[in-house]
Amino acid sequence: MPGRLRDLPLLIVGAGDSGQRLARRWHAAGGGPVTALRRRIHDCPDLPGVHWLSFDLDADAPPPELPVGGVMVWLAPPPRQGREDERIRRHLPALLAAQQPERLVLASTTGVYGPGNESGWTDEDSPLRPDSDRAWRRVSAERQAESMTASAGVDLIRLRIAAIYGPGRLPLSRLRAAEPLSADLADRPGNRIHVDDLVSVLFQAALQGKGGGVYNVSDGHPQSFGAYLDACADAFGLPRLPRDGQAEGDPAADFLRASRRIRADRMLRELGVQLRFADMHDGIRASLAEPADA
C-alpha cells in the first residue's frame, strides 16, 4: 500500500484538529484525494487536496457520495450520553458500503482498560475493564466496528490513544486560575501523546497497520499529572500549582483515578513510528511556539 499512496483516497470521519493535521500530512506526502466529514464546514480551513462535506453523525441521513476505495479514518468521538456508540451504529455500515475501503483506522482511547495498578504496566493484551459510561462507549465503538468491518471484509486497526496535548491543548486556564491540586491526584501516573506524533501514528496505521491490529498510542514515558502541570507552568512562566486542593470536585479526578502506565512498544515496532516528542518537555515547548490554529 505505501507504494501507491498517490492513488489512495482517504476519508476522515470527524475532521477536527487532528484530522486536519492528518489531511495536511497526507497531501504533503503525495497521497490521493482527501474527503473530510464534519457537521459544520462553513468555518473549515481551505486545505490543499481536501474536499469538505457536511455530515451530521447524530442525524438519520444517507451517506454522501464518496470516492471508492482507500482508507477510512474514524476520529469522531461517541455521543456524550449512554453506554453505546450510536454514531457508529447508525452510520458506519452505510459509510463502509459507500466507500468500500480497504481498511478502517478507528480512534479509541486507553480508557477502555479501566483502572491500572500502582506498579504494573498496561499493554494491548491487558483486559478491558471499563469503569465509566465514557469508557463503555469506547468499548462499544470498538466492538461494533469489529463486527461491521468483519461483515464488510474490511481490515480494522484500533488505536487506543492516551491524552493528547499540543498547540491549544495545554492547561493554561487552570494554571492562570491557580486552582490547587490535591497531592493524591498530582502523583497519579499519566500517559500523553503530542498531536503531531498522533498524526504520524494515524498516517502509518492508514498505510501499514495490520488487519486486526490494536495499538496503544502514547509517548511511552508516563509522567505524573503533577509533573505535567509543573512542566506547563514552567513553560508559560507561571507559578506551579499548590498541592493543597481537594480531589473531590476536581474536574480531572474521575479521569485520573483510572490512571495507568501504558506500554506503546507495539506501535513503534509494527508501525515504524519515530516520535518527535518522546519527552513531554520538548513537546510542551514546541506547542508554545506554534499557533493553536496552525
C-alpha positions as CSV (number, residue, x, y, z in Angstrom):
1,M,0.0,0.0,0.0
2,P,2.8,2.6,0.7
3,G,4.0,2.4,-2.9
4,R,0.7,3.6,-4.3
5,L,0.0,6.4,-1.8
6,R,-0.7,8.9,-4.6
7,D,-3.6,6.7,-5.8
8,L,-5.1,6.1,-2.3
9,P,-8.2,8.1,-1.3
10,L,-8.6,9.0,2.4
11,L,-11.9,9.5,4.2
12,I,-11.7,11.3,7.5
13,V,-14.8,11.0,9.7
14,G,-14.8,13.7,12.3
15,A,-12.1,16.1,10.9
16,G,-11.3,18.3,13.8
17,D,-7.8,19.5,14.6
18,S,-6.2,16.0,14.5
19,G,-8.0,15.2,11.3
20,Q,-7.0,18.4,9.6
21,R,-3.3,17.8,10.5
22,L,-3.6,14.3,9.1
23,A,-5.1,15.7,5.9
24,R,-2.2,18.1,5.6
25,R,0.3,15.3,6.1
26,W,-1.4,13.1,3.6
27,H,-1.4,15.8,0.9
28,A,2.2,16.7,1.6
29,A,3.3,13.1,1.2
30,G,1.6,12.9,-2.2
31,G,-1.4,11.0,-1.1
32,G,-4.6,10.6,-3.0
33,P,-7.7,12.8,-2.6
34,V,-8.9,13.5,0.9
35,T,-12.6,13.7,1.8
36,A,-13.3,15.1,5.3
37,L,-16.7,14.8,7.0
38,R,-17.7,17.3,9.6
39,R,-21.0,18.6,10.9
40,R,-20.3,22.3,10.2
41,I,-18.0,23.1,7.4
42,H,-18.5,26.9,6.9
43,D,-15.5,27.6,9.1
44,C,-13.2,24.9,7.9
45,P,-9.8,25.9,6.6
46,D,-9.1,25.7,2.9
47,L,-6.7,22.8,2.8
48,P,-5.0,21.6,-0.4
49,G,-6.4,18.4,-1.8
50,V,-9.2,18.3,0.8
51,H,-12.9,18.1,-0.1
52,W,-15.1,19.1,2.8
53,L,-18.6,17.5,3.2
54,S,-21.2,18.4,5.8
55,F,-22.4,15.3,7.6
56,D,-24.2,15.0,10.9
57,L,-23.5,11.8,12.7
58,D,-26.4,12.4,15.1
59,A,-29.0,12.6,12.4
60,D,-30.5,9.9,10.3
61,A,-29.3,10.7,6.8
62,P,-27.8,8.6,3.9
63,P,-24.1,8.9,3.4
64,P,-22.8,11.4,0.9
65,E,-21.2,10.3,-2.4
66,L,-17.7,9.2,-1.7
67,P,-14.6,8.2,-3.6
68,V,-14.4,4.4,-3.7
69,G,-11.6,2.5,-2.1
70,G,-8.7,3.7,0.1
71,V,-8.7,4.2,3.8
72,M,-11.3,5.4,6.3
73,V,-10.1,7.1,9.5
74,W,-12.8,7.4,12.1
75,L,-11.9,10.2,14.6
76,A,-15.4,11.1,15.6
77,P,-16.0,10.6,19.4
78,P,-19.0,8.8,20.6
79,P,-22.1,10.7,21.9
80,R,-21.8,12.2,25.4
81,Q,-24.5,10.0,27.0
82,G,-25.2,6.3,27.4
83,R,-23.0,3.3,27.1
84,E,-23.4,2.7,23.4
85,D,-21.8,4.5,20.5
86,E,-24.9,5.3,18.5
87,R,-23.0,7.2,15.9
88,I,-21.1,4.1,14.7
89,R,-24.2,2.0,15.0
90,R,-26.2,4.5,12.8
91,H,-23.6,5.4,10.2
92,L,-20.6,3.1,9.9
93,P,-22.3,0.3,7.8
94,A,-23.6,2.8,5.2
95,L,-20.2,4.6,5.1
96,L,-18.4,1.3,4.6
97,A,-20.8,0.4,1.8
98,A,-20.4,3.8,0.1
99,Q,-16.6,4.0,0.3
100,Q,-15.7,0.3,0.2
101,P,-12.4,1.0,1.9
102,E,-9.5,-1.5,2.3
103,R,-9.1,-0.6,5.9
104,L,-10.7,1.3,8.8
105,V,-8.5,3.1,11.3
106,L,-10.6,3.6,14.5
107,A,-9.5,6.1,17.1
108,S,-10.3,4.7,20.6
109,T,-8.8,5.6,24.0
110,T,-6.7,4.0,26.7
111,G,-9.7,4.5,28.9
112,V,-11.1,1.1,27.8
113,Y,-8.6,-0.6,30.1
114,G,-10.1,0.9,33.2
115,P,-8.0,1.5,36.4
116,G,-4.5,0.3,36.4
117,N,-2.4,-0.8,39.3
118,E,0.2,1.2,41.1
119,S,3.3,-0.7,39.8
120,G,2.4,-2.6,36.7
121,W,2.1,-1.7,33.0
122,T,-0.8,-1.9,30.6
123,D,-0.3,-3.2,27.1
124,E,-2.6,-4.2,24.3
125,D,-3.1,-7.7,25.7
126,S,-4.4,-6.3,29.1
127,P,-8.1,-7.0,29.8
128,L,-10.7,-4.3,29.1
129,R,-12.2,-3.1,32.4
130,P,-14.3,0.0,31.6
131,D,-15.5,1.6,34.8
132,S,-17.5,4.6,33.4
133,D,-20.1,5.3,30.8
134,R,-17.5,7.2,28.8
135,A,-15.2,4.2,28.7
136,W,-18.1,1.8,27.9
137,R,-18.9,4.0,24.9
138,R,-15.4,3.4,23.6
139,V,-15.6,-0.3,24.1
140,S,-19.0,-0.3,22.3
141,A,-17.4,1.6,19.4
142,E,-14.6,-1.0,19.1
143,R,-16.9,-4.0,19.3
144,Q,-19.3,-2.6,16.8
145,A,-16.5,-1.6,14.4
146,E,-15.0,-5.1,14.7
147,S,-18.3,-6.8,13.8
148,M,-19.2,-4.4,11.0
149,T,-15.7,-4.5,9.3
150,A,-15.7,-8.3,9.5
151,S,-19.0,-8.4,7.7
152,A,-17.8,-6.0,5.1
153,G,-14.4,-7.7,4.5
154,V,-12.5,-4.6,5.7
155,D,-9.4,-4.6,7.8
156,L,-9.8,-2.9,11.2
157,I,-6.9,-1.2,13.0
158,R,-7.7,0.1,16.5
159,L,-5.7,2.9,18.1
160,R,-6.1,3.3,21.8
161,I,-4.9,6.8,22.3
162,A,-3.6,8.4,25.5
163,A,-4.3,12.1,26.5
164,I,-3.5,14.4,23.5
165,Y,-1.6,17.6,24.1
166,G,-0.2,20.2,21.7
167,P,-0.9,23.8,20.5
168,G,-4.2,25.0,22.0
169,R,-4.4,21.8,24.2
170,L,-2.3,22.9,27.2
171,P,-3.9,23.6,30.7
172,L,-3.3,27.4,30.6
173,S,-6.7,28.3,32.0
174,R,-6.2,26.1,35.1
175,L,-2.7,27.4,35.6
176,R,-3.9,31.1,35.4
177,A,-6.7,30.3,37.8
178,A,-4.1,28.9,40.2
179,E,-6.5,26.1,41.1
180,P,-4.9,24.0,43.9
181,L,-4.2,20.3,43.1
182,S,-4.5,17.5,45.6
183,A,-1.3,15.6,46.3
184,D,-3.1,12.3,45.5
185,L,-4.1,13.5,42.0
186,A,-0.7,15.1,41.4
187,D,1.0,11.8,41.9
188,R,-1.2,9.8,39.6
189,P,0.6,8.4,36.5
190,G,-0.4,9.9,33.2
191,N,0.1,9.0,29.5
192,R,0.3,11.5,26.7
193,I,0.9,11.9,23.1
194,H,1.7,15.1,21.2
195,V,-0.8,15.8,18.5
196,D,1.9,15.8,15.8
197,D,3.1,12.3,16.9
198,L,-0.5,11.2,17.0
199,V,-0.8,12.2,13.3
200,S,2.3,10.2,12.5
201,V,0.6,7.2,14.1
202,L,-2.6,7.8,12.2
203,F,-0.6,8.1,8.9
204,Q,1.4,5.0,9.4
205,A,-1.6,3.0,10.6
206,A,-3.5,4.0,7.4
207,L,-0.7,2.8,5.3
208,Q,0.7,-0.3,7.0
209,G,-1.4,-1.2,10.1
210,K,-2.1,-4.9,10.3
211,G,-5.7,-6.0,9.9
212,G,-7.0,-6.8,13.4
213,G,-4.1,-4.8,14.9
214,V,-4.5,-3.0,18.2
215,Y,-2.0,-0.3,19.1
216,N,-1.6,1.8,22.2
217,V,-0.7,5.4,21.3
218,S,1.5,7.1,23.9
219,D,5.0,8.6,24.1
220,G,5.9,5.6,26.3
221,H,7.1,7.7,29.2
222,P,4.3,8.1,31.8
223,Q,4.8,11.2,33.9
224,S,2.5,12.1,36.8
225,F,-0.2,14.7,36.3
226,G,1.6,17.0,38.7
227,A,4.8,16.8,36.8
228,Y,2.9,17.6,33.6
229,L,1.2,20.6,35.1
230,D,4.5,21.8,36.6
231,A,6.2,21.5,33.2
232,C,3.4,23.5,31.6
233,A,3.6,26.1,34.4
234,D,7.4,26.5,33.9
235,A,7.0,26.8,30.1
236,F,4.3,29.5,30.5
237,G,6.3,31.3,33.2
238,L,3.5,30.8,35.7
239,P,3.7,29.7,39.3
240,R,3.3,25.9,39.9
241,L,0.0,24.9,41.4
242,P,-0.1,24.3,45.2
243,R,-0.7,20.8,46.4
244,D,-3.4,21.5,48.9
245,G,-6.5,21.0,46.9
246,Q,-9.3,18.5,47.4
247,A,-9.6,15.6,45.0
248,E,-13.4,15.6,45.2
249,G,-14.8,18.1,42.7
250,D,-11.6,18.4,40.7
251,P,-12.6,18.2,37.0
252,A,-9.7,15.8,36.4
253,A,-10.5,13.5,39.3
254,D,-12.5,10.8,37.5
255,F,-10.0,10.6,34.7
256,L,-7.0,10.4,37.0
257,R,-8.5,7.7,39.3
258,A,-8.4,5.4,36.3
259,S,-4.8,6.3,35.5
260,R,-2.4,3.6,34.4
261,R,1.0,3.2,32.9
262,I,0.7,2.5,29.2
263,R,3.2,0.5,27.2
264,A,3.4,1.5,23.5
265,D,6.2,-0.7,22.2
266,R,4.0,-2.3,19.6
267,M,3.2,1.0,17.9
268,L,6.9,1.8,17.5
269,R,7.8,-1.7,16.4
270,E,5.0,-2.5,13.9
271,L,4.1,0.9,12.6
272,G,7.6,2.2,12.3
273,V,6.7,5.5,14.0
274,Q,9.5,7.8,15.1
275,L,8.3,10.1,17.8
276,R,9.3,13.7,17.7
277,F,8.3,14.3,21.3
278,A,9.1,11.3,23.4
279,D,10.0,13.9,26.1
280,M,6.9,15.9,27.1
281,H,9.1,18.9,27.9
282,D,10.1,19.1,24.3
283,G,6.5,18.7,23.2
284,I,5.3,21.5,25.5
285,R,7.9,23.9,24.3
286,A,7.1,23.1,20.7
287,S,3.4,23.6,21.4
288,L,4.0,27.1,22.7
289,A,6.0,28.0,19.6
290,E,3.2,27.0,17.2
291,P,-0.1,29.0,16.9
292,A,-3.1,27.0,18.1
293,D,-4.8,27.1,14.8
294,A,-1.8,26.1,12.7
